[in-house]
């Protein structure tokens, strides 16, 4: 296989930005996404979010397109949530997503930002461009 170092910051939300990611499901959802990412031969560097969206810093191998990766993660994780948890609402992700490419020098800052998502939203210290996951945001 070829040598590669590709880093992406990906963000997507729940449909209509509904607060569907509960504290009870968050840990298992994140573990599932990390496991599914590994199945796709991708490396999860960080995963975090709040009740209506998530951020993921990931390395995706060049054999897999970003859109294919995101589609597989979103599809399988919503299926996981809907079959694992007793939700009052059907869990579904928004169709669109945002993706930012990173250089290796930006990786640590991106990981730090994603890991501290709740803190950033609580204190209002978000980076607005990194919170966009469609062209309406």
N, CA, C and O atoms as a GROMACS GRO file, in nm:
protein
  548
    1UNK      N    1   0.084  -0.119   0.000
    1UNK     CA    2   0.000   0.000   0.000
    1UNK      C    3   0.088   0.125   0.000
    1UNK      O    4   0.201   0.123   0.049
    2UNK      N    5   0.036   0.230  -0.055
    2UNK     CA    6   0.107   0.357  -0.062
    2UNK      C    7   0.115   0.423   0.076
    2UNK      O    8   0.032   0.399   0.164
    3UNK      N    9   0.215   0.506   0.091
    3UNK     CA   10   0.228   0.586   0.212
    3UNK      C   11   0.133   0.704   0.202
    3UNK      O   12   0.125   0.768   0.097
    4UNK      N   13   0.061   0.735   0.311
    4UNK     CA   14  -0.032   0.848   0.308
    4UNK      C   15  -0.046   0.908   0.447
    4UNK      O   16  -0.040   0.839   0.549
    5UNK      N   17  -0.065   1.039   0.449
    5UNK     CA   18  -0.097   1.116   0.570
    5UNK      C   19  -0.202   1.217   0.530
    5UNK      O   20  -0.170   1.323   0.476
    6UNK      N   21  -0.326   1.185   0.556
    6UNK     CA   22  -0.438   1.272   0.520
    6UNK      C   23  -0.520   1.296   0.646
    6UNK      O   24  -0.558   1.202   0.716
    7UNK      N   25  -0.546   1.422   0.676
    7UNK     CA   26  -0.619   1.458   0.797
    7UNK      C   27  -0.739   1.544   0.759
    7UNK      O   28  -0.728   1.638   0.680
    8UNK      N   29  -0.854   1.510   0.817
    8UNK     CA   30  -0.977   1.584   0.790
    8UNK      C   31  -1.050   1.615   0.920
    8UNK      O   32  -1.049   1.536   1.014
    9UNK      N   33  -1.111   1.731   0.922
    9UNK     CA   34  -1.202   1.769   1.030
    9UNK      C   35  -1.340   1.769   0.966
    9UNK      O   36  -1.369   1.850   0.878
   10UNK      N   37  -1.424   1.676   1.011
   10UNK     CA   38  -1.557   1.660   0.952
   10UNK      C   39  -1.661   1.691   1.059
   10UNK      O   40  -1.646   1.652   1.175
   11UNK      N   41  -1.766   1.761   1.019
   11UNK     CA   42  -1.874   1.794   1.113
   11UNK      C   43  -2.008   1.772   1.044
   11UNK      O   44  -2.026   1.808   0.928
   12UNK      N   45  -2.101   1.711   1.118
   12UNK     CA   46  -2.237   1.698   1.067
   12UNK      C   47  -2.334   1.700   1.183
   12UNK      O   48  -2.297   1.675   1.298
   13UNK      N   49  -2.458   1.730   1.151
   13UNK     CA   50  -2.558   1.748   1.254
   13UNK      C   51  -2.674   1.651   1.243
   13UNK      O   52  -2.687   1.576   1.145
   14UNK      N   53  -2.756   1.654   1.343
   14UNK     CA   54  -2.880   1.578   1.342
   14UNK      C   55  -2.978   1.650   1.250
   14UNK      O   56  -2.968   1.770   1.228
   15UNK      N   57  -3.073   1.576   1.198
   15UNK     CA   58  -3.172   1.636   1.109
   15UNK      C   59  -3.246   1.748   1.182
   15UNK      O   60  -3.292   1.731   1.295
   16UNK      N   61  -3.255   1.861   1.116
   16UNK     CA   62  -3.320   1.981   1.169
   16UNK      C   63  -3.256   2.030   1.298
   16UNK      O   64  -3.316   2.106   1.374
   17UNK      N   65  -3.133   1.985   1.322
   17UNK     CA   66  -3.057   2.023   1.442
   17UNK      C   67  -3.132   1.992   1.571
   17UNK      O   68  -3.120   2.064   1.671
   18UNK      N   69  -3.207   1.885   1.568
   18UNK     CA   70  -3.277   1.844   1.690
   18UNK      C   71  -3.176   1.789   1.790
   18UNK      O   72  -3.079   1.725   1.750
   19UNK      N   73  -3.197   1.812   1.918
   19UNK     CA   74  -3.103   1.764   2.021
   19UNK      C   75  -3.123   1.615   2.048
   19UNK      O   76  -3.173   1.577   2.154
   20UNK      N   77  -3.084   1.532   1.952
   20UNK     CA   78  -3.110   1.388   1.960
   20UNK      C   79  -3.000   1.308   2.026
   20UNK      O   80  -3.022   1.194   2.066
   21UNK      N   81  -2.880   1.366   2.039
   21UNK     CA   82  -2.769   1.292   2.098
   21UNK      C   83  -2.774   1.311   2.250
   21UNK      O   84  -2.732   1.414   2.302
   22UNK      N   85  -2.827   1.212   2.317
   22UNK     CA   86  -2.844   1.222   2.462
   22UNK      C   87  -2.717   1.180   2.533
   22UNK      O   88  -2.630   1.114   2.475
   23UNK      N   89  -2.706   1.219   2.659
   23UNK     CA   90  -2.591   1.177   2.740
   23UNK      C   91  -2.586   1.025   2.752
   23UNK      O   92  -2.478   0.967   2.758
   24UNK      N   93  -2.703   0.961   2.755
   24UNK     CA   94  -2.709   0.816   2.770
   24UNK      C   95  -2.653   0.743   2.648
   24UNK      O   96  -2.598   0.634   2.661
   25UNK      N   97  -2.667   0.802   2.529
   25UNK     CA   98  -2.621   0.733   2.409
   25UNK      C   99  -2.484   0.779   2.360
   25UNK      O  100  -2.420   0.708   2.283
   26UNK      N  101  -2.440   0.895   2.403
   26UNK     CA  102  -2.320   0.957   2.347
   26UNK      C  103  -2.197   0.865   2.349
   26UNK      O  104  -2.133   0.847   2.245
   27UNK      N  105  -2.164   0.808   2.462
   27UNK     CA  106  -2.043   0.726   2.472
   27UNK      C  107  -2.050   0.606   2.377
   27UNK      O  108  -1.954   0.576   2.308
   28UNK      N  109  -2.164   0.537   2.375
   28UNK     CA  110  -2.178   0.421   2.288
   28UNK      C  111  -2.179   0.460   2.140
   28UNK      O  112  -2.124   0.389   2.056
   29UNK      N  113  -2.241   0.574   2.108
   29UNK     CA  114  -2.241   0.624   1.971
   29UNK      C  115  -2.099   0.653   1.925
   29UNK      O  116  -2.060   0.615   1.814
   30UNK      N  117  -2.021   0.720   2.008
   30UNK     CA  118  -1.883   0.754   1.972
   30UNK      C  119  -1.797   0.628   1.958
   30UNK      O  120  -1.714   0.619   1.868
   31UNK      N  121  -1.818   0.531   2.046
   31UNK     CA  122  -1.744   0.404   2.035
   31UNK      C  123  -1.781   0.333   1.905
   31UNK      O  124  -1.695   0.276   1.838
   32UNK      N  125  -1.908   0.338   1.871
   32UNK     CA  126  -1.952   0.274   1.747
   32UNK      C  127  -1.889   0.342   1.626
   32UNK      O  128  -1.838   0.274   1.536
   33UNK      N  129  -1.891   0.474   1.622
   33UNK     CA  130  -1.832   0.547   1.510
   33UNK      C  131  -1.684   0.517   1.499
   33UNK      O  132  -1.633   0.498   1.388
   34UNK      N  133  -1.614   0.512   1.610
   34UNK     CA  134  -1.471   0.481   1.609
   34UNK      C  135  -1.447   0.340   1.556
   34UNK      O  136  -1.355   0.318   1.477
   35UNK      N  137  -1.527   0.244   1.599
   35UNK     CA  138  -1.515   0.106   1.554
   35UNK      C  139  -1.544   0.096   1.404
   35UNK      O  140  -1.472   0.028   1.331
   36UNK      N  141  -1.648   0.162   1.359
   36UNK     CA  142  -1.684   0.159   1.216
   36UNK      C  143  -1.574   0.225   1.133
   36UNK      O  144  -1.543   0.179   1.023
   37UNK      N  145  -1.517   0.331   1.184
   37UNK     CA  146  -1.407   0.399   1.116
   37UNK      C  147  -1.287   0.305   1.100
   37UNK      O  148  -1.224   0.300   0.994
   38UNK      N  149  -1.257   0.230   1.205
   38UNK     CA  150  -1.148   0.132   1.198
   38UNK      C  151  -1.176   0.026   1.094
   38UNK      O  152  -1.086  -0.017   1.022
   39UNK      N  153  -1.302  -0.018   1.085
   39UNK     CA  154  -1.340  -0.116   0.982
   39UNK      C  155  -1.314  -0.062   0.841
   39UNK      O  156  -1.285  -0.138   0.749
   40UNK      N  157  -1.325   0.069   0.826
   40UNK     CA  158  -1.302   0.134   0.697
   40UNK      C  159  -1.154   0.170   0.679
   40UNK      O  160  -1.119   0.247   0.589
   41UNK      N  161  -1.069   0.115   0.764
   41UNK     CA  162  -0.923   0.137   0.759
   41UNK      C  163  -0.886   0.284   0.778
   41UNK      O  164  -0.786   0.332   0.726
   42UNK      N  165  -0.968   0.354   0.855
   42UNK     CA  166  -0.946   0.495   0.885
   42UNK      C  167  -0.903   0.509   1.030
   42UNK      O  168  -0.926   0.421   1.112
   43UNK      N  169  -0.839   0.621   1.060
   43UNK     CA  170  -0.788   0.646   1.195
   43UNK      C  171  -0.865   0.762   1.256
   43UNK      O  172  -0.864   0.873   1.203
   44UNK      N  173  -0.932   0.737   1.367
   44UNK     CA  174  -1.002   0.843   1.440
   44UNK      C  175  -0.905   0.908   1.536
   44UNK      O  176  -0.853   0.843   1.627
   45UNK      N  177  -0.879   1.035   1.516
   45UNK     CA  178  -0.790   1.111   1.605
   45UNK      C  179  -0.868   1.176   1.719
   45UNK      O  180  -0.816   1.190   1.830
   46UNK      N  181  -0.992   1.217   1.691
   46UNK     CA  182  -1.076   1.279   1.794
   46UNK      C  183  -1.221   1.275   1.749
   46UNK      O  184  -1.251   1.280   1.629
   47UNK      N  185  -1.310   1.267   1.846
   47UNK     CA  186  -1.454   1.266   1.821
   47UNK      C  187  -1.519   1.336   1.938
   47UNK      O  188  -1.494   1.303   2.054
   48UNK      N  189  -1.603   1.433   1.908
   48UNK     CA  190  -1.671   1.506   2.013
   48UNK      C  191  -1.788   1.585   1.956
   48UNK      O  192  -1.803   1.596   1.834
   49UNK      N  193  -1.868   1.638   2.044
   49UNK     CA  194  -1.982   1.716   1.995
   49UNK      C  195  -2.075   1.753   2.108
   49UNK      O  196  -2.042   1.743   2.226
   50UNK      N  197  -2.193   1.796   2.066
   50UNK     CA  198  -2.299   1.829   2.162
   50UNK      C  199  -2.425   1.757   2.116
   50UNK      O  200  -2.418   1.667   2.033
   51UNK      N  201  -2.538   1.795   2.169
   51UNK     CA  202  -2.659   1.717   2.145
   51UNK      C  203  -2.713   1.723   2.002
   51UNK      O  204  -2.797   1.640   1.966
   52UNK      N  205  -2.667   1.818   1.920
   52UNK     CA  206  -2.721   1.827   1.785
   52UNK      C  207  -2.618   1.816   1.673
   52UNK      O  208  -2.654   1.828   1.556
   53UNK      N  209  -2.492   1.792   1.706
   53UNK     CA  210  -2.392   1.771   1.601
   53UNK      C  211  -2.264   1.711   1.659
   53UNK      O  212  -2.239   1.715   1.780
   54UNK      N  213  -2.185   1.654   1.568
   54UNK     CA  214  -2.057   1.596   1.610
   54UNK      C  215  -1.945   1.648   1.521
   54UNK      O  216  -1.966   1.691   1.408
   55UNK      N  217  -1.825   1.641   1.575
   55UNK     CA  218  -1.701   1.672   1.504
   55UNK      C  219  -1.615   1.548   1.507
   55UNK      O  220  -1.612   1.475   1.606
   56UNK      N  221  -1.545   1.525   1.399
   56UNK     CA  222  -1.460   1.408   1.387
   56UNK      C  223  -1.332   1.450   1.318
   56UNK      O  224  -1.335   1.505   1.208
   57UNK      N  225  -1.218   1.424   1.381
   57UNK     CA  226  -1.088   1.442   1.316
   57UNK      C  227  -1.042   1.302   1.280
   57UNK      O  228  -1.026   1.216   1.368
   58UNK      N  229  -1.019   1.280   1.152
   58UNK     CA  230  -0.996   1.145   1.102
   58UNK      C  231  -0.896   1.145   0.987
   58UNK      O  232  -0.884   1.243   0.913
   59UNK      N  233  -0.827   1.035   0.973
   59UNK     CA  234  -0.744   1.010   0.856
   59UNK      C  235  -0.814   0.902   0.776
   59UNK      O  236  -0.839   0.792   0.826
   60UNK      N  237  -0.844   0.933   0.652
   60UNK     CA  238  -0.915   0.841   0.562
   60UNK      C  239  -0.818   0.799   0.453
   60UNK      O  240  -0.755   0.884   0.390
   61UNK      N  241  -0.805   0.668   0.428
   61UNK     CA  242  -0.710   0.625   0.325
   61UNK      C  243  -0.754   0.674   0.187
   61UNK      O  244  -0.874   0.691   0.162
   62UNK      N  245  -0.660   0.698   0.097
   62UNK     CA  246  -0.694   0.752  -0.034
   62UNK      C  247  -0.784   0.663  -0.120
   62UNK      O  248  -0.846   0.711  -0.214
   63UNK      N  249  -0.791   0.535  -0.089
   63UNK     CA  250  -0.877   0.444  -0.165
   63UNK      C  251  -1.026   0.467  -0.135
   63UNK      O  252  -1.112   0.415  -0.206
   64UNK      N  253  -1.055   0.544  -0.033
   64UNK     CA  254  -1.193   0.569   0.010
   64UNK      C  255  -1.222   0.718  -0.002
   64UNK      O  256  -1.150   0.800   0.056
   65UNK      N  257  -1.325   0.755  -0.076
   65UNK     CA  258  -1.358   0.897  -0.088
   65UNK      C  259  -1.417   0.948   0.043
   65UNK      O  260  -1.472   0.871   0.122
   66UNK      N  261  -1.404   1.076   0.065
   66UNK     CA  262  -1.460   1.137   0.187
   66UNK      C  263  -1.611   1.117   0.190
   66UNK      O  264  -1.666   1.081   0.295
   67UNK      N  265  -1.679   1.139   0.079
   67UNK     CA  266  -1.825   1.125   0.078
   67UNK      C  267  -1.868   0.981   0.106
   67UNK      O  268  -1.969   0.959   0.172
   68UNK      N  269  -1.792   0.885   0.054
   68UNK     CA  270  -1.825   0.745   0.082
   68UNK      C  271  -1.804   0.715   0.231
   68UNK      O  272  -1.887   0.649   0.294
   69UNK      N  273  -1.694   0.763   0.287
   69UNK     CA  274  -1.666   0.743   0.429
   69UNK      C  275  -1.779   0.802   0.515
   69UNK      O  276  -1.834   0.734   0.601
   70UNK      N  277  -1.812   0.929   0.490
   70UNK     CA  278  -1.914   0.996   0.570
   70UNK      C  279  -2.048   0.925   0.555
   70UNK      O  280  -2.120   0.905   0.653
   71UNK      N  281  -2.083   0.886   0.434
   71UNK     CA  282  -2.209   0.816   0.412
   71UNK      C  283  -2.218   0.686   0.490
   71UNK      O  284  -2.322   0.654   0.548
   72UNK      N  285  -2.109   0.610   0.490
   72UNK     CA  286  -2.109   0.483   0.564
   72UNK      C  287  -2.116   0.505   0.715
   72UNK      O  288  -2.186   0.433   0.786
   73UNK      N  289  -2.044   0.606   0.764
   73UNK     CA  290  -2.046   0.634   0.908
   73UNK      C  291  -2.183   0.685   0.951
   73UNK      O  292  -2.239   0.637   1.050
   74UNK      N  293  -2.236   0.780   0.878
   74UNK     CA  294  -2.367   0.834   0.914
   74UNK      C  295  -2.477   0.729   0.905
   74UNK      O  296  -2.559   0.717   0.996
   75UNK      N  297  -2.478   0.653   0.796
   75UNK     CA  298  -2.583   0.553   0.778
   75UNK      C  299  -2.580   0.444   0.884
   75UNK      O  300  -2.683   0.410   0.943
   76UNK      N  301  -2.462   0.391   0.907
   76UNK     CA  302  -2.453   0.281   1.003
   76UNK      C  303  -2.474   0.329   1.147
   76UNK      O  304  -2.531   0.257   1.228
   77UNK      N  305  -2.428   0.451   1.178
   77UNK     CA  306  -2.444   0.500   1.316
   77UNK      C  307  -2.590   0.535   1.347
   77UNK      O  308  -2.635   0.513   1.459
   78UNK      N  309  -2.664   0.588   1.250
   78UNK     CA  310  -2.806   0.615   1.276
   78UNK      C  311  -2.882   0.483   1.293
   78UNK      O  312  -2.971   0.472   1.377
   79UNK      N  313  -2.847   0.382   1.213
   79UNK     CA  314  -2.907   0.250   1.228
   79UNK      C  315  -2.876   0.194   1.367
   79UNK      O  316  -2.964   0.139   1.434
   80UNK      N  317  -2.751   0.207   1.410
   80UNK     CA  318  -2.709   0.161   1.542
   80UNK      C  319  -2.793   0.226   1.652
   80UNK      O  320  -2.845   0.157   1.739
   81UNK      N  321  -2.805   0.359   1.647
   81UNK     CA  322  -2.880   0.431   1.751
   81UNK      C  323  -3.026   0.387   1.752
   81UNK      O  324  -3.083   0.362   1.858
   82UNK      N  325  -3.087   0.378   1.634
   82UNK     CA  326  -3.229   0.344   1.626
   82UNK      C  327  -3.260   0.202   1.673
   82UNK      O  328  -3.372   0.173   1.715
   83UNK      N  329  -3.161   0.114   1.665
   83UNK     CA  330  -3.184  -0.024   1.709
   83UNK      C  331  -3.129  -0.053   1.848
   83UNK      O  332  -3.162  -0.156   1.908
   84UNK      N  333  -3.048   0.036   1.899
   84UNK     CA  334  -2.985   0.014   2.030
   84UNK      C  335  -3.057   0.087   2.144
   84UNK      O  336  -3.060   0.039   2.257
   85UNK      N  337  -3.114   0.202   2.112
   85UNK     CA  338  -3.173   0.287   2.216
   85UNK      C  339  -3.322   0.303   2.194
   85UNK      O  340  -3.370   0.302   2.081
   86UNK      N  341  -3.393   0.318   2.304
   86UNK     CA  342  -3.536   0.342   2.300
   86UNK      C  343  -3.556   0.493   2.292
   86UNK      O  344  -3.564   0.561   2.394
   87UNK      N  345  -3.564   0.543   2.170
   87UNK     CA  346  -3.577   0.688   2.150
   87UNK      C  347  -3.722   0.726   2.129
   87UNK      O  348  -3.800   0.650   2.071
   88UNK      N  349  -3.757   0.842   2.176
   88UNK     CA  350  -3.891   0.893   2.151
   88UNK      C  351  -3.902   0.945   2.007
   88UNK      O  352  -4.011   0.954   1.952
   89UNK      N  353  -3.787   0.980   1.948
   89UNK     CA  354  -3.785   1.027   1.810
   89UNK      C  355  -3.691   0.940   1.728
   89UNK      O  356  -3.590   0.890   1.779
   90UNK      N  357  -3.724   0.921   1.603
   90UNK     CA  358  -3.638   0.847   1.512
   90UNK      C  359  -3.509   0.926   1.495
   90UNK      O  360  -3.512   1.046   1.469
   91UNK      N  361  -3.395   0.860   1.509
   91UNK     CA  362  -3.265   0.926   1.501
   91UNK      C  363  -3.220   0.929   1.356
   91UNK      O  364  -3.210   0.825   1.290
   92UNK      N  365  -3.192   1.048   1.307
   92UNK     CA  366  -3.144   1.062   1.170
   92UNK      C  367  -3.048   1.182   1.162
   92UNK      O  368  -3.068   1.284   1.228
   93UNK      N  369  -2.945   1.165   1.081
   93UNK     CA  370  -2.849   1.274   1.060
   93UNK      C  371  -2.897   1.363   0.946
   93UNK      O  372  -2.971   1.320   0.858
   94UNK      N  373  -2.854   1.488   0.948
   94UNK     CA  374  -2.876   1.579   0.838
   94UNK      C  375  -2.801   1.525   0.716
   94UNK      O  376  -2.696   1.462   0.731
   95UNK      N  377  -2.853   1.549   0.596
   95UNK     CA  378  -2.789   1.498   0.475
   95UNK      C  379  -2.649   1.555   0.454
   95UNK      O  380  -2.557   1.482   0.416
   96UNK      N  381  -2.632   1.682   0.478
   96UNK     CA  382  -2.506   1.748   0.444
   96UNK      C  383  -2.404   1.736   0.556
   96UNK      O  384  -2.435   1.693   0.667
   97UNK      N  385  -2.282   1.776   0.525
   97UNK     CA  386  -2.173   1.776   0.622
   97UNK      C  387  -2.070   1.878   0.577
   97UNK      O  388  -2.069   1.920   0.461
   98UNK      N  389  -1.985   1.916   0.670
   98UNK     CA  390  -1.873   2.003   0.638
   98UNK      C  391  -1.744   1.926   0.654
   98UNK      O  392  -1.732   1.841   0.742
   99UNK      N  393  -1.646   1.956   0.570
   99UNK     CA  394  -1.517   1.889   0.580
   99UNK      C  395  -1.407   1.990   0.554
   99UNK      O  396  -1.417   2.073   0.463
  100UNK      N  397  -1.303   1.982   0.634
  100UNK     CA  398  -1.187   2.070   0.625
  100UNK      C  399  -1.063   1.983   0.621
  100UNK      O  400  -1.049   1.892   0.703
  101UNK      N  401  -0.974   2.009   0.529
  101UNK     CA  402  -0.848   1.934   0.526
  101UNK      C  403  -0.750   2.001   0.621
  101UNK      O  404  -0.753   2.122   0.639
  102UNK      N  405  -0.666   1.921   0.681
  102UNK     CA  406  -0.569   1.970   0.779
  102UNK      C  407  -0.428   1.927   0.738
  102UNK      O  408  -0.409   1.824   0.674
  103UNK      N  409  -0.332   2.008   0.777
  103UNK     CA  410  -0.193   1.968   0.767
  103UNK      C  411  -0.151   1.907   0.899
  103UNK      O  412  -0.219   1.923   1.000
  104UNK      N  413  -0.040   1.836   0.899
  104UNK     CA  414   0.004   1.770   1.021
  104UNK      C  415   0.031   1.870   1.134
  104UNK      O  416   0.017   1.835   1.251
  105UNK      N  417   0.068   1.993   1.100
  105UNK     CA  418   0.092   2.095   1.203
  105UNK      C  419  -0.037   2.144   1.268
  105UNK      O  420  -0.033   2.201   1.377
  106UNK      N  421  -0.150   2.124   1.203
  106UNK     CA  422  -0.280   2.166   1.256
  106UNK      C  423  -0.352   2.055   1.332
  106UNK      O  424  -0.454   2.080   1.397
  107UNK      N  425  -0.300   1.935   1.325
  107UNK     CA  426  -0.369   1.820   1.382
  107UNK      C  427  -0.392   1.833   1.532
  107UNK      O  428  -0.504   1.810   1.578
  108UNK      N  429  -0.292   1.870   1.608
  108UNK     CA  430  -0.308   1.879   1.754
  108UNK      C  431  -0.413   1.982   1.793
  108UNK      O  432  -0.492   1.959   1.885
  109UNK      N  433  -0.414   2.097   1.724
  109UNK     CA  434  -0.514   2.200   1.754
  109UNK      C  435  -0.655   2.152   1.720
  109UNK      O  436  -0.750   2.179   1.794
  110UNK      N  437  -0.668   2.081   1.609
  110UNK     CA  438  -0.799   2.029   1.569
  110UNK      C  439  -0.848   1.925   1.670
  110UNK      O  440  -0.965   1.927   1.709
  111UNK      N  441  -0.761   1.837   1.712
  111UNK     CA  442  -0.797   1.735   1.812
  111UNK      C  443  -0.841   1.803   1.941
  111UNK      O  444  -0.943   1.766   2.000
  112UNK      N  445  -0.766   1.902   1.986
  112UNK     CA  446  -0.799   1.974   2.108
  112UNK      C  447  -0.936   2.041   2.096
  112UNK      O  448  -1.016   2.036   2.190
  113UNK      N  449  -0.964   2.102   1.982
  113UNK     CA  450  -1.092   2.170   1.961
  113UNK      C  451  -1.207   2.070   1.967
  113UNK      O  452  -1.310   2.097   2.029
  114UNK      N  453  -1.191   1.956   1.905
  114UNK     CA  454  -1.297   1.856   1.900
  114UNK      C  455  -1.320   1.793   2.037
  114UNK      O  456  -1.435   1.775   2.078
  115UNK      N  457  -1.216   1.761   2.107
  115UNK     CA  458  -1.228   1.700   2.239
  115UNK      C  459  -1.300   1.794   2.337
  115UNK      O  460  -1.370   1.748   2.427
  116UNK      N  461  -1.282   1.924   2.318
  116UNK     CA  462  -1.341   2.023   2.409
  116UNK      C  463  -1.468   2.087   2.354
  116UNK      O  464  -1.499   2.201   2.387
  117UNK      N  465  -1.542   2.015   2.270
  117UNK     CA  466  -1.662   2.070   2.210
  117UNK      C  467  -1.763   2.124   2.311
  117UNK      O  468  -1.811   2.236   2.297
  118UNK      N  469  -1.794   2.047   2.412
  118UNK     CA  470  -1.893   2.093   2.510
  118UNK      C  471  -1.847   2.222   2.577
  118UNK      O  472  -1.926   2.315   2.594
  119UNK      N  473  -1.720   2.228   2.614
  119UNK     CA  474  -1.664   2.348   2.676
  119UNK      C  475  -1.674   2.468   2.582
  119UNK      O  476  -1.714   2.577   2.624
  120UNK      N  477  -1.638   2.449   2.456
  120UNK     CA  478  -1.643   2.559   2.359
  120UNK      C  479  -1.786   2.611   2.342
  120UNK      O  480  -1.807   2.732   2.333
  121UNK      N  481  -1.882   2.522   2.337
  121UNK     CA  482  -2.021   2.566   2.321
  121UNK      C  483  -2.073   2.631   2.449
  121UNK      O  484  -2.150   2.727   2.443
  122UNK      N  485  -2.033   2.580   2.563
  122UNK     CA  486  -2.077   2.636   2.690
  122UNK      C  487  -2.022   2.777   2.712
  122UNK      O  488  -2.093   2.866   2.759
  123UNK      N  489  -1.895   2.796   2.677
  123UNK     CA  490  -1.831   2.926   2.701
  123UNK      C  491  -1.843   3.023   2.583
  123UNK      O  492  -1.806   3.139   2.594
  124UNK      N  493  -1.895   2.974   2.471
  124UNK     CA  494  -1.907   3.059   2.353
  124UNK      C  495  -1.774   3.080   2.281
  124UNK      O  496  -1.758   3.178   2.208
  125UNK      N  497  -1.681   2.988   2.300
  125UNK     CA  498  -1.550   3.002   2.238
  125UNK      C  499  -1.535   2.915   2.113
  125UNK      O  500  -1.426   2.868   2.080
  126UNK      N  501  -1.647   2.894   2.044
  126UNK     CA  502  -1.642   2.813   1.922
  126UNK      C  503  -1.569   2.889   1.812
  126UNK      O  504  -1.557   3.011   1.816
  127UNK      N  505  -1.522   2.815   1.714
  127UNK     CA  506  -1.465   2.874   1.592
  127UNK      C  507  -1.575   2.860   1.486
  127UNK      O  508  -1.598   2.750   1.436
  128UNK      N  509  -1.642   2.970   1.452
  128UNK     CA  510  -1.762   2.960   1.368
  128UNK      C  511  -1.745   2.880   1.239
  128UNK      O  512  -1.833   2.802   1.204
  129UNK      N  513  -1.636   2.897   1.168
  129UNK     CA  514  -1.620   2.825   1.041
  129UNK      C  515  -1.613   2.674   1.064
  129UNK      O  516  -1.651   2.597   0.976
  130UNK      N  517  -1.566   2.630   1.179
  130UNK     CA  518  -1.557   2.486   1.208
  130UNK      C  519  -1.689   2.428   1.257
  130UNK      O  520  -1.700   2.308   1.278
  131UNK      N  521  -1.788   2.512   1.276
  131UNK     CA  522  -1.918   2.466   1.321
  131UNK      C  523  -2.017   2.453   1.206
  131UNK      O  524  -2.132   2.418   1.228
  132UNK      N  525  -1.974   2.481   1.084
  132UNK     CA  526  -2.063   2.475   0.969
  132UNK      C  527  -2.068   2.334   0.914
  132UNK      O  528  -1.966   2.268   0.896
  133UNK      N  529  -2.191   2.290   0.887
  133UNK     CA  530  -2.202   2.160   0.823
  133UNK      C  531  -2.300   2.162   0.709
  133UNK      O  532  -2.340   2.057   0.660
  134UNK      N  533  -2.340   2.279   0.666
  134UNK     CA  534  -2.402   2.296   0.535
  134UNK      C  535  -2.396   2.444   0.499
  134UNK      O  536  -2.360   2.528   0.581
  135UNK      N  537  -2.431   2.473   0.376
  135UNK     CA  538  -2.413   2.609   0.328
  135UNK      C  539  -2.517   2.706   0.383
  135UNK      O  540  -2.509   2.826   0.354
  136UNK      N  541  -2.614   2.660   0.461
  136UNK     CA  542  -2.711   2.749   0.525
  136UNK      C  543  -2.665   2.796   0.662
  136UNK      O  544  -2.719   2.893   0.714
  137UNK      N  545  -2.566   2.728   0.720
  137UNK     CA  546  -2.518   2.764   0.854
  137UNK      C  547  -2.434   2.891   0.849
  137UNK      O  548  -2.385   2.937   0.952
   0.00000   0.00000   0.00000
